[in-house]
Amino acid sequence: MTFKELLNNVTFEEVAPCLLQMYPKAEGNLKWYKIHFDMLRLMTPKHHDDANSDVCHISMSKWNEDSEPHLDAHPMEGDYWEHSLTKEIVIDPEVKASNAEIAACCIWHTSFYGFVREQQEEEFRFFKLDKYHKDRWDDFVYNKARAEKYFSQRVYGTLL
């Protein structure tokens, strides 16, 4: 099943509680996740040859050696959203999660750098000002150009 097929098999009402369970800090952003969810469902999947991968591996990972295992979707961050929709979802055998939980995990990862174009642009402005990232600015300029091309379609017209 592709990420697009997964999204078409769940509702946001099913996904929202999973987002909150996995990422409690998401509570204040549920309307943004809803916009992101709807935007992804409206997009047409499109393969990009330079994407991270054609598959998304769903596994149990740890943030560090002291943390509990959590659901992870890799790689989803940093790819064009329309390409992420083409990714085949590959679930590791130890994963015991519902479609809604897997969709919530994938949505969290795809929205990592922003829910909509304007947030993506703000994230890149932050990187430009961040001293740690100054030596990697060329990479961010490249990624910003890709993101701007990708986010050229406005779904809702204005920010909330």
N, CA, C and O atoms as a GROMACS GRO file, in nm:
protein
  640
    1MET      N    1   0.085  -0.116   0.000
    1MET     CA    2   0.000   0.000   0.000
    1MET      C    3   0.090   0.123   0.000
    1MET      O    4   0.190   0.128   0.072
    2THR      N    5   0.055   0.223  -0.080
    2THR     CA    6   0.130   0.348  -0.083
    2THR      C    7   0.080   0.440   0.029
    2THR      O    8  -0.025   0.415   0.089
    3PHE      N    9   0.157   0.546   0.056
    3PHE     CA   10   0.116   0.643   0.156
    3PHE      C   11  -0.018   0.706   0.116
    3PHE      O   12  -0.104   0.727   0.202
    4LYS      N   13  -0.036   0.736  -0.012
    4LYS     CA   14  -0.163   0.794  -0.060
    4LYS      C   15  -0.279   0.697  -0.033
    4LYS      O   16  -0.385   0.739   0.014
    5GLU      N   17  -0.260   0.570  -0.063
    5GLU     CA   18  -0.365   0.470  -0.037
    5GLU      C   19  -0.395   0.460   0.112
    5GLU      O   20  -0.511   0.446   0.152
    6LEU      N   21  -0.291   0.467   0.194
    6LEU     CA   22  -0.310   0.464   0.338
    6LEU      C   23  -0.396   0.583   0.384
    6LEU      O   24  -0.491   0.566   0.461
    7LEU      N   25  -0.363   0.702   0.335
    7LEU     CA   26  -0.441   0.821   0.373
    7LEU      C   27  -0.586   0.811   0.328
    7LEU      O   28  -0.676   0.860   0.396
    8ASN      N   29  -0.608   0.749   0.215
    8ASN     CA   30  -0.745   0.735   0.165
    8ASN      C   31  -0.824   0.627   0.240
    8ASN      O   32  -0.945   0.615   0.221
    9ASN      N   33  -0.757   0.549   0.324
    9ASN     CA   34  -0.823   0.443   0.400
    9ASN      C   35  -0.848   0.481   0.546
    9ASN      O   36  -0.896   0.398   0.624
   10VAL      N   37  -0.815   0.604   0.584
   10VAL     CA   38  -0.837   0.650   0.722
   10VAL      C   39  -0.902   0.788   0.718
   10VAL      O   40  -0.896   0.858   0.616
   11THR      N   41  -0.961   0.825   0.827
   11THR     CA   42  -1.016   0.960   0.841
   11THR      C   43  -0.928   1.036   0.940
   11THR      O   44  -0.854   0.977   1.018
   12PHE      N   45  -0.938   1.168   0.934
   12PHE     CA   46  -0.862   1.247   1.031
   12PHE      C   47  -0.913   1.221   1.173
   12PHE      O   48  -0.835   1.227   1.268
   13GLU      N   49  -1.040   1.194   1.187
   13GLU     CA   50  -1.096   1.165   1.319
   13GLU      C   51  -1.032   1.039   1.380
   13GLU      O   52  -1.022   1.028   1.502
   14GLU      N   53  -0.990   0.945   1.296
   14GLU     CA   54  -0.919   0.826   1.344
   14GLU      C   55  -0.772   0.857   1.373
   14GLU      O   56  -0.713   0.803   1.466
   15VAL      N   57  -0.714   0.945   1.293
   15VAL     CA   58  -0.571   0.975   1.302
   15VAL      C   59  -0.540   1.069   1.419
   15VAL      O   60  -0.438   1.051   1.486
   16ALA      N   61  -0.625   1.167   1.446
   16ALA     CA   62  -0.598   1.269   1.548
   16ALA      C   63  -0.565   1.211   1.686
   16ALA      O   64  -0.467   1.254   1.746
   17PRO      N   65  -0.643   1.115   1.739
   17PRO     CA   66  -0.608   1.059   1.870
   17PRO      C   67  -0.471   0.989   1.868
   17PRO      O   68  -0.400   0.988   1.969
   18CYS      N   69  -0.436   0.931   1.755
   18CYS     CA   70  -0.306   0.863   1.743
   18CYS      C   71  -0.192   0.965   1.745
   18CYS      O   72  -0.088   0.942   1.806
   19LEU      N   73  -0.213   1.078   1.677
   19LEU     CA   74  -0.114   1.186   1.680
   19LEU      C   75  -0.090   1.231   1.824
   19LEU      O   76   0.024   1.247   1.868
   20LEU      N   77  -0.199   1.251   1.896
   20LEU     CA   78  -0.188   1.298   2.035
   20LEU      C   79  -0.124   1.194   2.126
   20LEU      O   80  -0.051   1.229   2.218
   21GLN      N   81  -0.152   1.068   2.101
   21GLN     CA   82  -0.092   0.963   2.182
   21GLN      C   83   0.058   0.953   2.157
   21GLN      O   84   0.137   0.940   2.250
   22MET      N   85   0.098   0.959   2.029
   22MET     CA   86   0.239   0.946   1.994
   22MET      C   87   0.317   1.075   2.022
   22MET      O   88   0.433   1.070   2.064
   23TYR      N   89   0.253   1.189   1.999
   23TYR     CA   90   0.320   1.318   2.009
   23TYR      C   91   0.231   1.414   2.089
   23TYR      O   92   0.162   1.498   2.030
   24PRO      N   93   0.231   1.403   2.222
   24PRO     CA   94   0.142   1.485   2.305
   24PRO      C   95   0.152   1.636   2.278
   24PRO      O   96   0.054   1.708   2.297
   25LYS      N   97   0.268   1.683   2.233
   25LYS     CA   98   0.284   1.826   2.206
   25LYS      C   99   0.205   1.869   2.082
   25LYS      O  100   0.197   1.989   2.053
   26ALA      N  101   0.149   1.775   2.009
   26ALA     CA  102   0.073   1.806   1.888
   26ALA      C  103  -0.064   1.866   1.919
   26ALA      O  104  -0.132   1.916   1.829
   27GLU      N  105  -0.106   1.862   2.045
   27GLU     CA  106  -0.241   1.904   2.081
   27GLU      C  107  -0.274   2.044   2.031
   27GLU      O  108  -0.384   2.066   1.980
   28GLY      N  109  -0.184   2.138   2.045
   28GLY     CA  110  -0.210   2.274   2.002
   28GLY      C  111  -0.205   2.293   1.852
   28GLY      O  112  -0.238   2.401   1.802
   29ASN      N  113  -0.165   2.190   1.779
   29ASN     CA  114  -0.151   2.200   1.634
   29ASN      C  115  -0.247   2.110   1.556
   29ASN      O  116  -0.226   2.088   1.437
   30LEU      N  117  -0.348   2.059   1.620
   30LEU     CA  118  -0.435   1.964   1.550
   30LEU      C  119  -0.500   2.023   1.426
   30LEU      O  120  -0.517   1.953   1.326
   31LYS      N  121  -0.536   2.151   1.429
   31LYS     CA  122  -0.597   2.207   1.308
   31LYS      C  123  -0.495   2.214   1.195
   31LYS      O  124  -0.531   2.199   1.078
   32TRP      N  125  -0.367   2.237   1.228
   32TRP     CA  126  -0.263   2.235   1.126
   32TRP      C  127  -0.244   2.095   1.070
   32TRP      O  128  -0.226   2.078   0.949
   33TYR      N  129  -0.248   1.995   1.157
   33TYR     CA  130  -0.238   1.856   1.109
   33TYR      C  131  -0.357   1.823   1.019
   33TYR      O  132  -0.342   1.750   0.921
   34LYS      N  133  -0.474   1.874   1.052
   34LYS     CA  134  -0.592   1.851   0.969
   34LYS      C  135  -0.573   1.914   0.831
   34LYS      O  136  -0.605   1.851   0.730
   35ILE      N  137  -0.522   2.036   0.827
   35ILE     CA  138  -0.494   2.101   0.699
   35ILE      C  139  -0.391   2.020   0.620
   35ILE      O  140  -0.408   1.996   0.501
   36HIS      N  141  -0.286   1.977   0.687
   36HIS     CA  142  -0.182   1.898   0.621
   36HIS      C  143  -0.239   1.766   0.568
   36HIS      O  144  -0.211   1.726   0.455
   37PHE      N  145  -0.319   1.699   0.650
   37PHE     CA  146  -0.384   1.574   0.611
   37PHE      C  147  -0.471   1.595   0.488
   37PHE      O  148  -0.461   1.520   0.391
   38ASP      N  149  -0.556   1.697   0.491
   38ASP     CA  150  -0.644   1.725   0.378
   38ASP      C  151  -0.565   1.761   0.252
   38ASP      O  152  -0.598   1.717   0.143
   39MET      N  153  -0.460   1.841   0.269
   39MET     CA  154  -0.377   1.880   0.156
   39MET      C  155  -0.313   1.757   0.091
   39MET      O  156  -0.312   1.745  -0.031
   40LEU      N  157  -0.260   1.667   0.173
   40LEU     CA  158  -0.199   1.545   0.118
   40LEU      C  159  -0.302   1.461   0.043
   40LEU      O  160  -0.272   1.407  -0.063
   41ARG      N  161  -0.421   1.450   0.098
   41ARG     CA  162  -0.525   1.370   0.032
   41ARG      C  163  -0.569   1.430  -0.100
   41ARG      O  164  -0.612   1.357  -0.190
   42LEU      N  165  -0.558   1.563  -0.113
   42LEU     CA  166  -0.597   1.629  -0.238
   42LEU      C  167  -0.488   1.625  -0.345
   42LEU      O  168  -0.516   1.645  -0.463
   43MET      N  169  -0.366   1.600  -0.304
   43MET     CA  170  -0.253   1.601  -0.398
   43MET      C  171  -0.253   1.477  -0.486
   43MET      O  172  -0.302   1.370  -0.448
   44THR      N  173  -0.197   1.494  -0.604
   44THR     CA  174  -0.176   1.382  -0.695
   44THR      C  175  -0.034   1.330  -0.673
   44THR      O  176   0.062   1.406  -0.684
   45PRO      N  177  -0.019   1.201  -0.643
   45PRO     CA  178   0.116   1.146  -0.624
   45PRO      C  179   0.201   1.164  -0.750
   45PRO      O  180   0.152   1.150  -0.862
   46LYS      N  181   0.328   1.194  -0.730
   46LYS     CA  182   0.419   1.212  -0.843
   46LYS      C  183   0.558   1.165  -0.802
   46LYS      O  184   0.613   1.211  -0.702
   47HIS      N  185   0.613   1.075  -0.879
   47HIS     CA  186   0.745   1.021  -0.850
   47HIS      C  187   0.853   1.122  -0.887
   47HIS      O  188   0.845   1.187  -0.991
   48HIS      N  189   0.953   1.135  -0.801
   48HIS     CA  190   1.070   1.220  -0.827
   48HIS      C  191   1.194   1.131  -0.820
   48HIS      O  192   1.218   1.063  -0.720
   49ASP      N  193   1.273   1.132  -0.926
   49ASP     CA  194   1.391   1.046  -0.933
   49ASP      C  195   1.496   1.077  -0.827
   49ASP      O  196   1.571   0.988  -0.788
   50ASP      N  197   1.502   1.201  -0.781
   50ASP     CA  198   1.605   1.239  -0.683
   50ASP      C  199   1.556   1.231  -0.538
   50ASP      O  200   1.619   1.287  -0.449
   51ALA      N  201   1.447   1.163  -0.514
   51ALA     CA  202   1.391   1.151  -0.380
   51ALA      C  203   1.477   1.061  -0.292
   51ALA      O  204   1.562   0.987  -0.342
   52ASN      N  205   1.452   1.068  -0.162
   52ASN     CA  206   1.527   0.985  -0.066
   52ASN      C  207   1.510   0.837  -0.092
   52ASN      O  208   1.606   0.761  -0.083
   53SER      N  209   1.388   0.796  -0.124
   53SER     CA  210   1.359   0.654  -0.139
   53SER      C  211   1.221   0.639  -0.202
   53SER      O  212   1.140   0.732  -0.202
   54ASP      N  213   1.196   0.520  -0.255
   54ASP     CA  214   1.063   0.488  -0.308
   54ASP      C  215   0.979   0.411  -0.208
   54ASP      O  216   0.864   0.376  -0.236
   55VAL      N  217   1.035   0.384  -0.091
   55VAL     CA  218   0.962   0.314   0.014
   55VAL      C  219   0.972   0.392   0.145
   55VAL      O  220   1.063   0.474   0.164
   56CYS      N  221   0.878   0.366   0.232
   56CYS     CA  222   0.881   0.422   0.368
   56CYS      C  223   0.879   0.303   0.463
   56CYS      O  224   0.784   0.225   0.464
   57HIS      N  225   0.985   0.289   0.542
   57HIS     CA  226   0.994   0.179   0.637
   57HIS      C  227   0.930   0.220   0.769
   57HIS      O  228   0.967   0.320   0.830
   58ILE      N  229   0.834   0.142   0.811
   58ILE     CA  230   0.768   0.164   0.940
   58ILE      C  231   0.832   0.065   1.037
   58ILE      O  232   0.826  -0.056   1.019
   59SER      N  233   0.893   0.121   1.142
   59SER     CA  234   0.965   0.037   1.238
   59SER      C  235   0.946   0.092   1.378
   59SER      O  236   0.886   0.197   1.399
   60MET      N  237   0.999   0.018   1.474
   60MET     CA  238   1.003   0.064   1.612
   60MET      C  239   1.146   0.112   1.636
   60MET      O  240   1.242   0.036   1.619
   61SER      N  241   1.160   0.238   1.677
   61SER     CA  242   1.291   0.299   1.698
   61SER      C  243   1.297   0.362   1.836
   61SER      O  244   1.195   0.378   1.903
   62LYS      N  245   1.419   0.397   1.877
   62LYS     CA  246   1.441   0.467   2.004
   62LYS      C  247   1.509   0.600   1.973
   62LYS      O  248   1.597   0.608   1.888
   63TRP      N  249   1.465   0.706   2.043
   63TRP     CA  250   1.532   0.836   2.028
   63TRP      C  251   1.675   0.826   2.078
   63TRP      O  252   1.767   0.883   2.019
   64ASN      N  253   1.692   0.753   2.189
   64ASN     CA  254   1.825   0.728   2.245
   64ASN      C  255   1.817   0.597   2.322
   64ASN      O  256   1.710   0.537   2.331
   65GLU      N  257   1.929   0.552   2.377
   65GLU     CA  258   1.930   0.419   2.441
   65GLU      C  259   1.844   0.411   2.566
   65GLU      O  260   1.808   0.301   2.609
   66ASP      N  261   1.810   0.525   2.627
   66ASP     CA  262   1.727   0.526   2.748
   66ASP      C  263   1.578   0.538   2.719
   66ASP      O  264   1.497   0.522   2.811
   67SER      N  265   1.540   0.565   2.596
   67SER     CA  266   1.399   0.586   2.564
   67SER      C  267   1.329   0.455   2.527
   67SER      O  268   1.392   0.354   2.495
   68GLU      N  269   1.198   0.463   2.533
   68GLU     CA  270   1.115   0.349   2.492
   68GLU      C  271   1.104   0.347   2.340
   68GLU      O  272   1.109   0.453   2.277
   69PRO      N  273   1.089   0.229   2.280
   69PRO     CA  274   1.069   0.224   2.134
   69PRO      C  275   0.939   0.295   2.094
   69PRO      O  276   0.839   0.288   2.164
   70HIS      N  277   0.944   0.363   1.982
   70HIS     CA  278   0.828   0.434   1.930
   70HIS      C  279   0.816   0.404   1.781
   70HIS      O  280   0.912   0.361   1.717
   71LEU      N  281   0.699   0.428   1.726
   71LEU     CA  282   0.674   0.408   1.584
   71LEU      C  283   0.752   0.512   1.505
   71LEU      O  284   0.754   0.629   1.541
   72ASP      N  285   0.815   0.468   1.397
   72ASP     CA  286   0.896   0.558   1.315
   72ASP      C  287   0.867   0.531   1.168
   72ASP      O  288   0.841   0.418   1.128
   73ALA      N  289   0.871   0.637   1.087
   73ALA     CA  290   0.849   0.628   0.943
   73ALA      C  291   0.971   0.691   0.875
   73ALA      O  292   0.995   0.811   0.888
   74HIS      N  293   1.047   0.609   0.804
   74HIS     CA  294   1.172   0.659   0.745
   74HIS      C  295   1.190   0.607   0.604
   74HIS      O  296   1.162   0.490   0.580
   75PRO      N  297   1.235   0.687   0.511
   75PRO     CA  298   1.248   0.832   0.516
   75PRO      C  299   1.123   0.902   0.462
   75PRO      O  300   1.076   0.870   0.353
   76MET      N  301   1.072   0.994   0.537
   76MET     CA  302   0.958   1.076   0.494
   76MET      C  303   0.991   1.224   0.498
   76MET      O  304   0.936   1.301   0.419
   77GLU      N  305   1.078   1.265   0.588
   77GLU     CA  306   1.113   1.406   0.599
   77GLU      C  307   1.203   1.448   0.483
   77GLU      O  308   1.292   1.373   0.442
   78GLY      N  309   1.179   1.564   0.430
   78GLY     CA  310   1.267   1.622   0.330
   78GLY      C  311   1.235   1.588   0.186
   78GLY      O  312   1.295   1.647   0.096
   79ASP      N  313   1.144   1.498   0.160
   79ASP     CA  314   1.104   1.468   0.022
   79ASP      C  315   0.986   1.556  -0.016
   79ASP      O  316   0.912   1.606   0.069
   80TYR      N  317   0.969   1.575  -0.148
   80TYR     CA  318   0.848   1.642  -0.195
   80TYR      C  319   0.729   1.564  -0.142
   80TYR      O  320   0.729   1.441  -0.141
   81TRP      N  321   0.628   1.635  -0.097
   81TRP     CA  322   0.510   1.566  -0.044
   81TRP      C  323   0.446   1.478  -0.150
   81TRP      O  324   0.404   1.367  -0.120
   82GLU      N  325   0.439   1.528  -0.272
   82GLU     CA  326   0.375   1.447  -0.377
   82GLU      C  327   0.453   1.318  -0.403
   82GLU      O  328   0.394   1.218  -0.443
   83HIS      N  329   0.585   1.320  -0.381
   83HIS     CA  330   0.662   1.196  -0.395
   83HIS      C  331   0.636   1.105  -0.275
   83HIS      O  332   0.623   0.983  -0.291
   84SER      N  333   0.630   1.163  -0.156
   84SER     CA  334   0.603   1.080  -0.037
   84SER      C  335   0.474   1.001  -0.053
   84SER      O  336   0.463   0.889  -0.003
   85LEU      N  337   0.378   1.058  -0.123
   85LEU     CA  338   0.252   0.988  -0.146
   85LEU      C  339   0.270   0.862  -0.231
   85LEU      O  340   0.188   0.771  -0.224
   86THR      N  341   0.376   0.857  -0.312
   86THR     CA  342   0.401   0.740  -0.397
   86THR      C  343   0.474   0.628  -0.323
   86THR      O  344   0.480   0.515  -0.371
   87LYS      N  345   0.528   0.659  -0.206
   87LYS     CA  346   0.611   0.562  -0.135
   87LYS      C  347   0.529   0.441  -0.089
   87LYS      O  348   0.420   0.453  -0.034
   88GLU      N  349   0.587   0.326  -0.115
   88GLU     CA  350   0.528   0.200  -0.068
   88GLU      C  351   0.557   0.190   0.082
   88GLU      O  352   0.671   0.206   0.125
   89ILE      N  353   0.454   0.163   0.160
   89ILE     CA  354   0.469   0.149   0.305
   89ILE      C  355   0.514   0.004   0.334
   89ILE      O  356   0.442  -0.091   0.301
   90VAL      N  357   0.632  -0.010   0.394
   90VAL     CA  358   0.686  -0.142   0.430
   90VAL      C  359   0.692  -0.148   0.582
   90VAL      O  360   0.762  -0.070   0.646
   91ILE      N  361   0.617  -0.240   0.639
   91ILE     CA  362   0.603  -0.249   0.785
   91ILE      C  363   0.689  -0.363   0.838
   91ILE      O  364   0.674  -0.478   0.797
   92ASP      N  365   0.779  -0.329   0.931
   92ASP     CA  366   0.863  -0.431   0.994
   92ASP      C  367   0.775  -0.528   1.074
   92ASP      O  368   0.671  -0.488   1.127
   93PRO      N  369   0.817  -0.654   1.082
   93PRO     CA  370   0.734  -0.756   1.150
   93PRO      C  371   0.702  -0.725   1.296
   93PRO      O  372   0.596  -0.766   1.345
   94GLU      N  373   0.791  -0.655   1.367
   94GLU     CA  374   0.765  -0.629   1.509
   94GLU      C  375   0.664  -0.516   1.532
   94GLU      O  376   0.622  -0.494   1.645
   95VAL      N  377   0.625  -0.446   1.427
   95VAL     CA  378   0.530  -0.335   1.440
   95VAL      C  379   0.389  -0.390   1.450
   95VAL      O  380   0.342  -0.464   1.363
   96LYS      N  381   0.322  -0.351   1.556
   96LYS     CA  382   0.181  -0.386   1.578
   96LYS      C  383   0.104  -0.255   1.590
   96LYS      O  384   0.077  -0.209   1.701
   97ALA      N  385   0.070  -0.197   1.478
   97ALA     CA  386   0.003  -0.067   1.477
   97ALA      C  387  -0.111  -0.068   1.376
   97ALA      O  388  -0.107  -0.140   1.276
   98SER      N  389  -0.211   0.012   1.404
   98SER     CA  390  -0.325   0.024   1.314
   98SER      C  391  -0.287   0.116   1.197
   98SER      O  392  -0.185   0.185   1.201
   99ASN      N  393  -0.371   0.115   1.094
   99ASN     CA  394  -0.350   0.207   0.982
   99ASN      C  395  -0.352   0.352   1.028
   99ASN      O  396  -0.274   0.434   0.978
  100ALA      N  397  -0.440   0.384   1.121
  100ALA     CA  398  -0.447   0.522   1.172
  100ALA      C  399  -0.318   0.560   1.244
  100ALA      O  400  -0.272   0.674   1.229
  101GLU      N  401  -0.260   0.470   1.321
  101GLU     CA  402  -0.134   0.499   1.390
  101GLU      C  403  -0.020   0.517   1.290
  101GLU      O  404   0.064   0.606   1.306
  102ILE      N  405  -0.015   0.434   1.188
  102ILE     CA  406   0.089   0.446   1.085
  102ILE      C  407   0.072   0.576   1.009
  102ILE      O  408   0.170   0.646   0.981
  103ALA      N  409  -0.051   0.610   0.974
  103ALA     CA  410  -0.078   0.736   0.904
  103ALA      C  411  -0.037   0.855   0.992
  103ALA      O  412   0.023   0.951   0.942
  104ALA      N  413  -0.068   0.851   1.121
  104ALA     CA  414  -0.030   0.959   1.213
  104ALA      C  415   0.121   0.976   1.216
  104ALA      O  416   0.171   1.089   1.213
  105CYS      N  417   0.193   0.868   1.222
  105CYS     CA  418   0.339   0.873   1.224
  105CYS      C  419   0.392   0.935   1.094
  105CYS      O  420   0.479   1.022   1.098
  106CYS      N  421   0.340   0.891   0.982
  106CYS     CA  422   0.384   0.945   0.852
  106CYS      C  423   0.350   1.093   0.839
  106CYS      O  424   0.430   1.171   0.787
  107ILE      N  425   0.233   1.133   0.886
  107ILE     CA  426   0.191   1.273   0.880
  107ILE      C  427   0.282   1.359   0.967
  107ILE      O  428   0.319   1.470   0.928
  108TRP      N  429   0.317   1.309   1.084
  108TRP     CA  430   0.408   1.383   1.171
  108TRP      C  431   0.541   1.407   1.098
  108TRP      O  432   0.596   1.517   1.103
  109HIS      N  433   0.591   1.303   1.031
  109HIS     CA  434   0.719   1.317   0.962
  109HIS      C  435   0.709   1.408   0.839
  109HIS      O  436   0.799   1.489   0.816
  110THR      N  437   0.603   1.398   0.761
  110THR     CA  438   0.593   1.483   0.642
  110THR      C  439   0.574   1.629   0.680
  110THR      O  440   0.610   1.718   0.602
  111SER      N  441   0.517   1.656   0.796
  111SER     CA  442   0.494   1.794   0.838
  111SER      C  443   0.609   1.849   0.923
  111SER      O  444   0.598   1.957   0.979
  112PHE      N  445   0.718   1.776   0.932
  112PHE     CA  446   0.828   1.812   1.021
  112PHE      C  447   0.881   1.953   0.996
  112PHE      O  448   0.911   2.025   1.091
  113TYR      N  449   0.892   1.994   0.870
  113TYR     CA  450   0.944   2.127   0.836
  113TYR      C  451   0.833   2.228   0.809
  113TYR      O  452   0.861   2.339   0.763
  114GLY      N  453   0.710   2.192   0.835
  114GLY     CA  454   0.599   2.284   0.817
  114GLY      C  455   0.477   2.213   0.761
  114GLY      O  456   0.487   2.112   0.691
  115PHE      N  457   0.361   2.269   0.793
  115PHE     CA  458   0.235   2.213   0.746
  115PHE      C  459   0.196   2.266   0.609
  115PHE      O  460   0.131   2.198   0.531
  116VAL      N  461   0.238   2.391   0.580
  116VAL     CA  462   0.206   2.458   0.454
  116VAL      C  463   0.330   2.536   0.409
  116VAL      O  464   0.428   2.548   0.483
  117ARG      N  465   0.326   2.587   0.288
  117ARG     CA  466   0.441   2.653   0.227
  117ARG      C  467   0.497   2.766   0.314
  117ARG      O  468   0.619   2.774   0.332
  118GLU      N  469   0.412   2.851   0.367
  118GLU     CA  470   0.459   2.965   0.444
  118GLU      C  471   0.542   2.921   0.565
  118GLU      O  472   0.642   2.985   0.598
  119GLN      N  473   0.503   2.814   0.629
  119GLN     CA  474   0.580   2.763   0.742
  119GLN      C  475   0.714   2.707   0.696
  119GLN      O  476   0.815   2.723   0.764
  120GLN      N  477   0.714   2.641   0.583
  120GLN     CA  478   0.838   2.589   0.525
  120GLN      C  479   0.937   2.702   0.500
  120GLN      O  480   1.055   2.691   0.534
  121GLU      N  481   0.888   2.812   0.442
  121GLU     CA  482   0.974   2.928   0.414
  121GLU      C  483   1.029   2.986   0.544
  121GLU      O  484   1.146   3.024   0.549
  122GLU      N  485   0.947   2.995   0.647
  122GLU     CA  486   0.994   3.047   0.776
  122GLU      C  487   1.102   2.957   0.835
  122GLU      O  488   1.198   3.006   0.893
  123GLU      N  489   1.086   2.828   0.820
  123GLU     CA  490   1.186   2.734   0.870
  123GLU      C  491   1.321   2.759   0.801
  123GLU      O  492   1.425   2.756   0.866
  124PHE      N  493   1.319   2.783   0.671
  124PHE     CA  494   1.443   2.811   0.601
  124PHE      C  495   1.505   2.944   0.644
  124PHE      O  496   1.627   2.956   0.649
  125ARG      N  497   1.422   3.043   0.675
  125ARG     CA  498   1.476   3.169   0.727
  125ARG      C  499   1.545   3.144   0.861
  125ARG      O  500   1.650   3.203   0.887
  126PHE      N  501   1.489   3.060   0.944
  126PHE     CA  502   1.550   3.026   1.072
  126PHE      C  503   1.687   2.962   1.050
  126PHE      O  504   1.784   2.997   1.117
  127PHE      N  505   1.695   2.867   0.957
  127PHE     CA  506   1.822   2.802   0.930
  127PHE      C  507   1.927   2.903   0.885
  127PHE      O  508   2.044   2.891   0.922
  128LYS      N  509   1.887   3.001   0.806
  128LYS     CA  510   1.980   3.101   0.757
  128LYS      C  511   2.041   3.179   0.872
  128LYS      O  512   2.158   3.217   0.867
  129LEU      N  513   1.962   3.204   0.976
  129LEU     CA  514   2.009   3.281   1.089
  129LEU      C  515   2.084   3.196   1.192
  129LEU      O  516   2.156   3.251   1.276
  130ASP      N  517   2.070   3.067   1.185
  130ASP     CA  518   2.131   2.976   1.282
  130ASP      C  519   2.279   2.957   1.249
  130ASP      O  520   2.314   2.909   1.141
  131LYS      N  521   2.366   2.995   1.343
  131LYS     CA  522   2.511   2.987   1.321
  131LYS      C  523   2.556   2.846   1.284
  131LYS      O  524   2.642   2.829   1.198
  132TYR      N  525   2.499   2.746   1.348
  132TYR     CA  526   2.536   2.606   1.320
  132TYR      C  527   2.517   2.571   1.174
  132TYR      O  528   2.596   2.495   1.117
  133HIS      N  529   2.414   2.626   1.112
  133HIS     CA  530   2.381   2.589   0.975
  133HIS      C  531   2.447   2.677   0.868
  133HIS      O  532   2.437   2.646   0.750
  134LYS      N  533   2.514   2.785   0.908
  134LYS     CA  534   2.571   2.876   0.809
  134LYS      C  535   2.666   2.806   0.714
  134LYS      O  536   2.669   2.836   0.595
  135ASP      N  537   2.747   2.711   0.766
  135ASP     CA  538   2.840   2.641   0.679
  135ASP      C  539   2.769   2.543   0.586
  135ASP      O  540   2.832   2.489   0.494
  136ARG      N  541   2.642   2.518   0.607
  136ARG     CA  542   2.566   2.428   0.522
  136ARG      C  543   2.462   2.505   0.442
  136ARG      O  544   2.368   2.445   0.390
  137TRP      N  545   2.477   2.637   0.430
  137TRP     CA  546   2.378   2.719   0.364
  137TRP      C  547   2.351   2.675   0.221
  137TRP      O  548   2.236   2.678   0.177
  138ASP      N  549   2.454   2.634   0.145
  138ASP     CA  550   2.433   2.591   0.007
  138ASP      C  551   2.332   2.477  -0.001
  138ASP      O  552   2.248   2.475  -0.090
  139ASP      N  553   2.340   2.382   0.094
  139ASP     CA  554   2.244   2.272   0.097
  139ASP      C  555   2.102   2.325   0.120
  139ASP      O  556   2.007   2.276   0.058
  140PHE      N  557   2.088   2.425   0.208
  140PHE     CA  558   1.956   2.478   0.238
  140PHE      C  559   1.901   2.558   0.122
  140PHE      O  560   1.780   2.555   0.096
  141VAL      N  561   1.987   2.630   0.050
  141VAL     CA  562   1.941   2.703  -0.068
  141VAL      C  563   1.885   2.605  -0.170
  141VAL      O  564   1.780   2.630  -0.228
  142TYR      N  565   1.956   2.494  -0.191
  142TYR     CA  566   1.908   2.391  -0.283
  142TYR      C  567   1.775   2.334  -0.237
  142TYR      O  568   1.681   2.324  -0.315
  143ASN      N  569   1.767   2.298  -0.110
  143ASN     CA  570   1.643   2.241  -0.057
  143ASN      C  571   1.530   2.342  -0.058
  143ASN      O  572   1.414   2.305  -0.078
  144LYS      N  573   1.562   2.472  -0.034
  144LYS     CA  574   1.457   2.573  -0.038
  144LYS      C  575   1.400   2.586  -0.178
  144LYS      O  576   1.279   2.598  -0.196
  145ALA      N  577   1.488   2.582  -0.278
  145ALA     CA  578   1.440   2.591  -0.417
  145ALA      C  579   1.348   2.474  -0.448
  145ALA      O  580   1.245   2.491  -0.513
  146ARG      N  581   1.385   2.354  -0.402
  146ARG     CA  582   1.301   2.237  -0.422
  146ARG      C  583   1.168   2.254  -0.349
  146ARG      O  584   1.062   2.224  -0.404
  147ALA      N  585   1.174   2.303  -0.225
  147ALA     CA  586   1.052   2.320  -0.146
  147ALA      C  587   0.960   2.424  -0.208
  147ALA      O  588   0.839   2.404  -0.214
  148GLU      N  589   1.017   2.535  -0.256
  148GLU     CA  590   0.934   2.638  -0.318
  148GLU      C  591   0.866   2.585  -0.443
  148GLU      O  592   0.749   2.614  -0.468
  149LYS      N  593   0.938   2.507  -0.522
  149LYS     CA  594   0.878   2.449  -0.642
  149LYS      C  595   0.764   2.356  -0.603
  149LYS      O  596   0.657   2.357  -0.665
  150TYR      N  597   0.788   2.278  -0.501
  150TYR     CA  598   0.690   2.180  -0.457
  150TYR      C  599   0.566   2.245  -0.397
  150TYR      O  600   0.454   2.203  -0.425
  151PHE      N  601   0.586   2.347  -0.315
  151PHE     CA  602   0.476   2.410  -0.243
  151PHE      C  603   0.409   2.520  -0.322
  151PHE      O  604   0.341   2.605  -0.263
  152SER      N  605   0.425   2.523  -0.453
  152SER     CA  606   0.370   2.632  -0.532
  152SER      C  607   0.217   2.633  -0.533
  152SER      O  608   0.156   2.736  -0.563
  153GLN      N  609   0.156   2.522  -0.501
  153GLN     CA  610   0.010   2.515  -0.500
  153GLN      C  611  -0.042   2.552  -0.361
  153GLN      O  612  -0.003   2.490  -0.262
  154ARG      N  613  -0.130   2.650  -0.354
  154ARG     CA  614  -0.193   2.684  -0.226
  154ARG      C  615  -0.326   2.610  -0.217
  154ARG      O  616  -0.409   2.618  -0.307
  155VAL      N  617  -0.343   2.540  -0.108
  155VAL     CA  618  -0.463   2.460  -0.094
  155VAL      C  619  -0.576   2.541  -0.033
  155VAL      O  620  -0.691   2.532  -0.078
  156TYR      N  621  -0.546   2.619   0.069
  156TYR     CA  622  -0.650   2.689   0.141
  156TYR      C  623  -0.650   2.840   0.117
  156TYR      O  624  -0.739   2.909   0.167
  157GLY      N  625  -0.554   2.891   0.045
  157GLY     CA  626  -0.551   3.032   0.010
  157GLY      C  627  -0.490   3.123   0.115
  157GLY      O  628  -0.408   3.208   0.081
  158THR      N  629  -0.527   3.108   0.240
  158THR     CA  630  -0.473   3.192   0.347
  158THR      C  631  -0.438   3.106   0.466
  158THR      O  632  -0.491   2.996   0.482
  159LEU      N  633  -0.350   3.156   0.547
  159LEU     CA  634  -0.317   3.087   0.671
  159LEU      C  635  -0.424   3.113   0.776
  159LEU      O  636  -0.490   3.216   0.774
  160LEU      N  637  -0.440   3.017   0.866
  160LEU     CA  638  -0.536   3.038   0.975
  160LEU      C  639  -0.476   3.127   1.080
  160LEU      O  640  -0.541   3.157   1.181
   0.00000   0.00000   0.00000
